Amino acid sequence: MKYVLEALSPLIISIVSALAFVFILRAIVIHIQRPREQRKDTYTPMSPTLQWMNTAGSILLAVNNGDFRYMAGIYFPGNENKQDRASKIKEMLWEYWEIQGHESAIETMKRLVNSGMRAWYGEEMRKLETIYSTYSEQQLIDIAKQTNPKADEDSFLPKMLMAYRKYGENAIIGWDMGRAAYIIQCCYFVGYVSMEEVLDIGVEAGKKAQAIFDNWEQMMESYLLGGQFWMKEDANDPNSMTSKRWKIYEQLWKGKKPYKKIPYVTIAFNTPLSKEIITNKYGIMPEYQKYYKYR
């Protein structure tokens, strides 16, 4: 019996080793295949509040090819003096927002946070409700099909009215707050506002969104709904801005190329937001500053 056991020992060790290798390999495969939203492998040197603001404006940031690790995806040591980038941002701020200095930046951002496009949305929806108040979602889709045979629940009329019935004008508050969180950082990049003012606007916008939504999914769907309202288009039209931005959002959420970093796992939606300045002028936390000193 003793000799039998001795003879079997190398075999048992080989089997155990092989099983251990299989289990380790399986664990590695599961980690790689697991959706990016379940993996905590993204980092950023910014403060939690600035991380939250970047995530709220993630679709705009992605559209502008920004890096989620930095303020507005653009502001980091060595980049602040690039006049070509600053000039383009100034042009954008003037063309889309009529912002060209401190006063117009603060006035426009406060108006966006306090009323924004949701005031216009509410006004438009109240008019539509006087016509379609008794219509179900399917009936609204049928109305939309009169002008677009391919209409569905994502077409403008049913999508807007069903969202309004659920949230009121706050249905698109994600659109207003997401833009406020991003644009105020752009204003900072070109020297129109201070870090204190960035946090004043960003925290107020964030708290308004957190009071309405429970998670990033709801926030970003609200953002996309606001864009659809702005463009007055059907989300199921592949050539629409809404459809294209939905695809960007899906790529962001899954961490697909070219968006290797997924912002929604970097910071929790319900993170407490603070107006306290705990970073350097680039929004970088002290523990990371040594790595960016000579960038």
C-alpha beads as a LAMMPS data file, in Angstrom:
LAMMPS data file: protein, C-alpha beads

295 atoms
294 bonds

1 atom types
1 bond types

-500.0 500.0 xlo xhi
-500.0 500.0 ylo yhi
-500.0 500.0 zlo zhi

Masses

1 110.0

Atoms # bond

1 1 1 0.000 0.000 0.000
2 1 1 2.847 2.321 0.898
3 1 1 4.489 1.765 -2.487
4 1 1 1.202 2.330 -4.277
5 1 1 0.750 5.685 -2.557
6 1 1 4.301 6.680 -3.316
7 1 1 3.755 5.782 -6.954
8 1 1 0.531 7.763 -7.099
9 1 1 1.937 10.904 -5.403
10 1 1 3.582 12.376 -8.544
11 1 1 0.378 11.735 -10.485
12 1 1 -1.772 13.435 -7.812
13 1 1 0.590 16.397 -7.715
14 1 1 0.407 16.677 -11.516
15 1 1 -3.397 16.551 -11.473
16 1 1 -3.631 19.168 -8.702
17 1 1 -1.173 21.419 -10.539
18 1 1 -3.104 21.064 -13.775
19 1 1 -6.408 21.883 -12.061
20 1 1 -4.862 24.896 -10.365
21 1 1 -3.595 26.138 -13.730
22 1 1 -7.046 25.679 -15.267
23 1 1 -8.741 27.613 -12.447
24 1 1 -6.220 30.460 -12.714
25 1 1 -6.601 30.598 -16.493
26 1 1 -10.394 30.628 -16.162
27 1 1 -10.231 33.491 -13.666
28 1 1 -8.069 35.495 -16.062
29 1 1 -10.463 34.863 -18.974
30 1 1 -13.485 35.864 -16.882
31 1 1 -11.750 39.095 -15.859
32 1 1 -10.900 39.945 -19.446
33 1 1 -14.384 39.136 -20.750
34 1 1 -16.261 40.809 -17.899
35 1 1 -18.023 44.022 -18.990
36 1 1 -15.877 47.070 -18.373
37 1 1 -18.588 48.627 -16.188
38 1 1 -17.905 45.833 -13.653
39 1 1 -14.126 46.323 -13.638
40 1 1 -12.341 48.861 -11.471
41 1 1 -9.304 49.469 -13.653
42 1 1 -9.615 53.161 -14.466
43 1 1 -7.871 55.943 -12.581
44 1 1 -7.691 59.713 -12.768
45 1 1 -5.553 62.259 -10.904
46 1 1 -8.446 64.706 -10.511
47 1 1 -10.539 65.377 -7.409
48 1 1 -13.806 63.417 -7.002
49 1 1 -15.889 66.486 -7.865
50 1 1 -13.964 67.159 -11.075
51 1 1 -14.150 63.468 -11.952
52 1 1 -17.912 63.661 -11.526
53 1 1 -18.101 66.737 -13.747
54 1 1 -16.079 65.075 -16.504
55 1 1 -18.295 62.014 -16.348
56 1 1 -21.449 64.138 -16.516
57 1 1 -20.068 65.767 -19.664
58 1 1 -18.542 62.549 -20.988
59 1 1 -20.343 62.496 -24.336
60 1 1 -19.287 66.059 -25.170
61 1 1 -15.800 65.283 -23.940
62 1 1 -15.639 62.218 -26.163
63 1 1 -16.975 64.128 -29.185
64 1 1 -14.089 66.561 -28.693
65 1 1 -11.514 63.770 -28.338
66 1 1 -10.718 64.620 -24.721
67 1 1 -8.842 62.614 -22.093
68 1 1 -11.010 61.735 -19.077
69 1 1 -8.062 62.118 -16.722
70 1 1 -7.946 65.901 -17.138
71 1 1 -10.262 68.885 -16.745
72 1 1 -12.605 69.043 -19.758
73 1 1 -10.326 66.409 -21.241
74 1 1 -7.824 69.095 -22.294
75 1 1 -6.282 70.969 -19.373
76 1 1 -3.000 69.502 -18.161
77 1 1 0.575 70.759 -17.569
78 1 1 2.123 71.902 -20.824
79 1 1 -1.156 72.281 -22.688
80 1 1 -2.292 75.547 -21.159
81 1 1 -0.141 77.662 -23.472
82 1 1 -1.176 76.063 -26.747
83 1 1 -2.782 79.022 -28.445
84 1 1 -4.284 77.014 -31.300
85 1 1 -6.315 74.896 -28.882
86 1 1 -7.326 77.908 -26.803
87 1 1 -8.399 79.806 -29.929
88 1 1 -10.633 76.949 -31.071
89 1 1 -12.270 76.713 -27.666
90 1 1 -12.865 80.456 -27.588
91 1 1 -14.475 80.193 -31.028
92 1 1 -16.690 77.347 -29.796
93 1 1 -17.727 79.266 -26.681
94 1 1 -18.701 82.283 -28.755
95 1 1 -20.374 80.417 -31.626
96 1 1 -22.539 78.108 -29.503
97 1 1 -22.854 80.003 -26.215
98 1 1 -22.097 83.685 -26.954
99 1 1 -19.469 83.553 -24.209
100 1 1 -16.437 85.805 -24.637
101 1 1 -15.338 86.686 -21.130
102 1 1 -15.919 86.319 -17.412
103 1 1 -19.270 88.054 -17.155
104 1 1 -20.925 86.245 -20.067
105 1 1 -19.485 82.910 -18.909
106 1 1 -20.944 83.162 -15.404
107 1 1 -24.274 84.572 -16.612
108 1 1 -24.702 81.860 -19.264
109 1 1 -23.730 78.982 -16.974
110 1 1 -26.015 80.148 -14.167
111 1 1 -28.884 80.441 -16.622
112 1 1 -28.125 76.935 -17.891
113 1 1 -28.176 75.499 -14.366
114 1 1 -31.265 77.401 -13.247
115 1 1 -33.481 76.978 -16.318
116 1 1 -31.570 75.833 -19.379
117 1 1 -33.220 74.114 -22.315
118 1 1 -35.617 72.290 -19.996
119 1 1 -37.699 75.475 -19.675
120 1 1 -38.187 75.484 -23.463
121 1 1 -38.812 71.735 -23.416
122 1 1 -41.495 72.135 -20.738
123 1 1 -43.219 74.856 -22.723
124 1 1 -43.225 72.761 -25.902
125 1 1 -44.460 69.630 -24.138
126 1 1 -47.334 71.453 -22.461
127 1 1 -48.488 72.543 -25.916
128 1 1 -48.304 68.981 -27.219
129 1 1 -50.151 67.640 -24.181
130 1 1 -53.116 69.889 -24.934
131 1 1 -53.441 67.923 -28.164
132 1 1 -52.370 64.415 -27.114
133 1 1 -53.122 64.210 -23.390
134 1 1 -55.323 61.114 -23.779
135 1 1 -53.028 59.323 -26.238
136 1 1 -51.141 56.203 -25.205
137 1 1 -47.555 55.568 -26.288
138 1 1 -48.752 53.312 -29.115
139 1 1 -51.186 55.963 -30.312
140 1 1 -48.387 58.518 -30.305
141 1 1 -46.271 56.135 -32.374
142 1 1 -49.155 55.753 -34.818
143 1 1 -49.329 59.544 -35.160
144 1 1 -45.574 59.666 -35.816
145 1 1 -45.948 56.981 -38.494
146 1 1 -48.124 59.310 -40.524
147 1 1 -44.965 61.216 -41.475
148 1 1 -42.391 58.477 -40.901
149 1 1 -43.478 54.873 -41.620
150 1 1 -40.477 53.618 -39.620
151 1 1 -41.438 55.529 -36.469
152 1 1 -41.229 53.721 -33.136
153 1 1 -41.003 54.523 -29.411
154 1 1 -37.719 56.407 -30.036
155 1 1 -39.290 58.800 -32.513
156 1 1 -39.581 62.422 -31.458
157 1 1 -43.273 62.686 -30.483
158 1 1 -43.656 59.525 -28.379
159 1 1 -40.163 59.796 -26.883
160 1 1 -40.577 63.392 -25.762
161 1 1 -44.095 63.134 -24.407
162 1 1 -43.587 59.861 -22.544
163 1 1 -40.464 61.273 -20.882
164 1 1 -42.312 64.473 -19.985
165 1 1 -45.157 62.505 -18.395
166 1 1 -42.647 60.702 -16.194
167 1 1 -40.268 63.503 -15.184
168 1 1 -41.877 66.771 -16.283
169 1 1 -39.419 69.294 -17.686
170 1 1 -36.675 67.643 -15.612
171 1 1 -36.689 64.845 -18.200
172 1 1 -33.830 66.674 -19.939
173 1 1 -32.069 68.072 -16.875
174 1 1 -29.180 65.703 -17.632
175 1 1 -28.670 67.584 -20.906
176 1 1 -28.443 70.924 -19.108
177 1 1 -26.310 69.729 -16.201
178 1 1 -23.972 67.663 -18.355
179 1 1 -23.277 70.631 -20.603
180 1 1 -22.821 72.960 -17.637
181 1 1 -20.279 70.586 -16.073
182 1 1 -18.264 70.444 -19.296
183 1 1 -18.565 73.994 -20.634
184 1 1 -17.589 75.691 -17.371
185 1 1 -14.316 73.738 -17.519
186 1 1 -13.764 74.960 -21.076
187 1 1 -14.265 78.493 -19.777
188 1 1 -11.583 77.789 -17.186
189 1 1 -9.158 76.551 -19.845
190 1 1 -9.291 79.877 -21.687
191 1 1 -9.064 81.935 -18.491
192 1 1 -12.638 83.205 -18.288
193 1 1 -13.404 81.795 -14.817
194 1 1 -11.563 80.718 -11.657
195 1 1 -11.380 77.257 -10.107
196 1 1 -13.758 78.477 -7.394
197 1 1 -16.297 79.381 -10.073
198 1 1 -15.824 76.051 -11.853
199 1 1 -16.703 74.243 -8.632
200 1 1 -19.591 76.598 -7.811
201 1 1 -21.282 75.833 -11.127
202 1 1 -20.261 72.174 -11.227
203 1 1 -21.443 71.335 -7.725
204 1 1 -24.755 73.123 -8.172
205 1 1 -25.331 71.316 -11.474
206 1 1 -24.325 67.979 -9.990
207 1 1 -26.584 68.254 -6.972
208 1 1 -29.554 69.108 -9.174
209 1 1 -28.938 65.992 -11.261
210 1 1 -28.375 63.797 -8.202
211 1 1 -31.709 64.964 -6.798
212 1 1 -33.515 63.656 -9.900
213 1 1 -31.627 60.525 -10.998
214 1 1 -30.347 57.393 -9.261
215 1 1 -27.428 56.447 -11.501
216 1 1 -25.312 57.369 -14.509
217 1 1 -27.546 55.464 -16.917
218 1 1 -30.525 57.681 -16.104
219 1 1 -28.368 60.800 -16.220
220 1 1 -26.892 60.028 -19.608
221 1 1 -30.196 58.956 -21.122
222 1 1 -31.560 62.333 -20.004
223 1 1 -28.586 64.020 -21.653
224 1 1 -29.263 62.202 -24.917
225 1 1 -32.967 63.001 -24.696
226 1 1 -32.114 66.690 -24.407
227 1 1 -29.976 66.487 -27.511
228 1 1 -32.795 64.801 -29.384
229 1 1 -35.200 67.541 -28.318
230 1 1 -32.722 70.226 -29.412
231 1 1 -32.337 68.659 -32.859
232 1 1 -36.049 67.732 -33.205
233 1 1 -35.154 64.337 -34.675
234 1 1 -35.912 60.639 -34.378
235 1 1 -33.330 58.645 -32.455
236 1 1 -33.827 55.684 -34.793
237 1 1 -32.560 57.692 -37.760
238 1 1 -28.974 56.406 -38.224
239 1 1 -27.915 59.764 -39.677
240 1 1 -29.225 61.774 -36.728
241 1 1 -26.980 63.402 -34.140
242 1 1 -28.920 61.519 -31.471
243 1 1 -28.221 58.138 -33.044
244 1 1 -24.531 58.937 -33.443
245 1 1 -24.220 60.102 -29.860
246 1 1 -26.034 57.028 -28.587
247 1 1 -23.354 54.969 -30.307
248 1 1 -20.658 57.050 -28.632
249 1 1 -22.348 56.534 -25.273
250 1 1 -22.496 52.767 -25.817
251 1 1 -18.815 52.741 -26.746
252 1 1 -17.996 54.784 -23.660
253 1 1 -19.990 52.507 -21.395
254 1 1 -18.324 49.365 -22.700
255 1 1 -14.851 50.883 -22.898
256 1 1 -14.546 50.136 -26.594
257 1 1 -11.977 51.746 -28.840
258 1 1 -11.179 54.577 -29.154
259 1 1 -12.449 55.072 -25.584
260 1 1 -10.103 52.822 -23.646
261 1 1 -11.052 54.365 -20.322
262 1 1 -14.641 54.007 -19.127
263 1 1 -15.611 57.036 -17.015
264 1 1 -18.650 55.518 -15.315
265 1 1 -16.590 53.227 -13.069
266 1 1 -14.196 56.008 -12.065
267 1 1 -16.665 57.826 -9.847
268 1 1 -20.027 56.830 -8.356
269 1 1 -23.045 58.866 -9.445
270 1 1 -24.055 59.645 -5.858
271 1 1 -20.564 60.857 -4.855
272 1 1 -20.779 63.808 -2.420
273 1 1 -19.699 66.912 -4.350
274 1 1 -17.582 69.632 -2.782
275 1 1 -16.702 73.241 -3.599
276 1 1 -13.455 72.948 -1.639
277 1 1 -10.339 73.319 -3.793
278 1 1 -8.102 70.332 -3.067
279 1 1 -6.109 70.307 -6.314
280 1 1 -3.545 72.404 -8.142
281 1 1 -4.521 74.730 -10.978
282 1 1 -4.811 71.785 -13.346
283 1 1 -7.321 70.013 -11.118
284 1 1 -4.694 67.405 -10.174
285 1 1 -4.623 65.984 -6.639
286 1 1 -1.392 66.456 -4.584
287 1 1 -0.468 62.762 -4.601
288 1 1 -0.330 62.820 -8.411
289 1 1 1.350 66.181 -8.969
290 1 1 4.924 64.843 -8.982
291 1 1 4.094 62.690 -11.999
292 1 1 2.905 65.659 -14.038
293 1 1 5.463 68.284 -13.045
294 1 1 7.578 67.877 -16.188
295 1 1 4.981 66.674 -18.627

Bonds

1 1 1 2
2 1 2 3
3 1 3 4
4 1 4 5
5 1 5 6
6 1 6 7
7 1 7 8
8 1 8 9
9 1 9 10
10 1 10 11
11 1 11 12
12 1 12 13
13 1 13 14
14 1 14 15
15 1 15 16
16 1 16 17
17 1 17 18
18 1 18 19
19 1 19 20
20 1 20 21
21 1 21 22
22 1 22 23
23 1 23 24
24 1 24 25
25 1 25 26
26 1 26 27
27 1 27 28
28 1 28 29
29 1 29 30
30 1 30 31
31 1 31 32
32 1 32 33
33 1 33 34
34 1 34 35
35 1 35 36
36 1 36 37
37 1 37 38
38 1 38 39
39 1 39 40
40 1 40 41
41 1 41 42
42 1 42 43
43 1 43 44
44 1 44 45
45 1 45 46
46 1 46 47
47 1 47 48
48 1 48 49
49 1 49 50
50 1 50 51
51 1 51 52
52 1 52 53
53 1 53 54
54 1 54 55
55 1 55 56
56 1 56 57
57 1 57 58
58 1 58 59
59 1 59 60
60 1 60 61
61 1 61 62
62 1 62 63
63 1 63 64
64 1 64 65
65 1 65 66
66 1 66 67
67 1 67 68
68 1 68 69
69 1 69 70
70 1 70 71
71 1 71 72
72 1 72 73
73 1 73 74
74 1 74 75
75 1 75 76
76 1 76 77
77 1 77 78
78 1 78 79
79 1 79 80
80 1 80 81
81 1 81 82
82 1 82 83
83 1 83 84
84 1 84 85
85 1 85 86
86 1 86 87
87 1 87 88
88 1 88 89
89 1 89 90
90 1 90 91
91 1 91 92
92 1 92 93
93 1 93 94
94 1 94 95
95 1 95 96
96 1 96 97
97 1 97 98
98 1 98 99
99 1 99 100
100 1 100 101
101 1 101 102
102 1 102 103
103 1 103 104
104 1 104 105
105 1 105 106
106 1 106 107
107 1 107 108
108 1 108 109
109 1 109 110
110 1 110 111
111 1 111 112
112 1 112 113
113 1 113 114
114 1 114 115
115 1 115 116
116 1 116 117
117 1 117 118
118 1 118 119
119 1 119 120
120 1 120 121
121 1 121 122
122 1 122 123
123 1 123 124
124 1 124 125
125 1 125 126
126 1 126 127
127 1 127 128
128 1 128 129
129 1 129 130
130 1 130 131
131 1 131 132
132 1 132 133
133 1 133 134
134 1 134 135
135 1 135 136
136 1 136 137
137 1 137 138
138 1 138 139
139 1 139 140
140 1 140 141
141 1 141 142
142 1 142 143
143 1 143 144
144 1 144 145
145 1 145 146
146 1 146 147
147 1 147 148
148 1 148 149
149 1 149 150
150 1 150 151
151 1 151 152
152 1 152 153
153 1 153 154
154 1 154 155
155 1 155 156
156 1 156 157
157 1 157 158
158 1 158 159
159 1 159 160
160 1 160 161
161 1 161 162
162 1 162 163
163 1 163 164
164 1 164 165
165 1 165 166
166 1 166 167
167 1 167 168
168 1 168 169
169 1 169 170
170 1 170 171
171 1 171 172
172 1 172 173
173 1 173 174
174 1 174 175
175 1 175 176
176 1 176 177
177 1 177 178
178 1 178 179
179 1 179 180
180 1 180 181
181 1 181 182
182 1 182 183
183 1 183 184
184 1 184 185
185 1 185 186
186 1 186 187
187 1 187 188
188 1 188 189
189 1 189 190
190 1 190 191
191 1 191 192
192 1 192 193
193 1 193 194
194 1 194 195
195 1 195 196
196 1 196 197
197 1 197 198
198 1 198 199
199 1 199 200
200 1 200 201
201 1 201 202
202 1 202 203
203 1 203 204
204 1 204 205
205 1 205 206
206 1 206 207
207 1 207 208
208 1 208 209
209 1 209 210
210 1 210 211
211 1 211 212
212 1 212 213
213 1 213 214
214 1 214 215
215 1 215 216
216 1 216 217
217 1 217 218
218 1 218 219
219 1 219 220
220 1 220 221
221 1 221 222
222 1 222 223
223 1 223 224
224 1 224 225
225 1 225 226
226 1 226 227
227 1 227 228
228 1 228 229
229 1 229 230
230 1 230 231
231 1 231 232
232 1 232 233
233 1 233 234
234 1 234 235
235 1 235 236
236 1 236 237
237 1 237 238
238 1 238 239
239 1 239 240
240 1 240 241
241 1 241 242
242 1 242 243
243 1 243 244
244 1 244 245
245 1 245 246
246 1 246 247
247 1 247 248
248 1 248 249
249 1 249 250
250 1 250 251
251 1 251 252
252 1 252 253
253 1 253 254
254 1 254 255
255 1 255 256
256 1 256 257
257 1 257 258
258 1 258 259
259 1 259 260
260 1 260 261
261 1 261 262
262 1 262 263
263 1 263 264
264 1 264 265
265 1 265 266
266 1 266 267
267 1 267 268
268 1 268 269
269 1 269 270
270 1 270 271
271 1 271 272
272 1 272 273
273 1 273 274
274 1 274 275
275 1 275 276
276 1 276 277
277 1 277 278
278 1 278 279
279 1 279 280
280 1 280 281
281 1 281 282
282 1 282 283
283 1 283 284
284 1 284 285
285 1 285 286
286 1 286 287
287 1 287 288
288 1 288 289
289 1 289 290
290 1 290 291
291 1 291 292
292 1 292 293
293 1 293 294
294 1 294 295
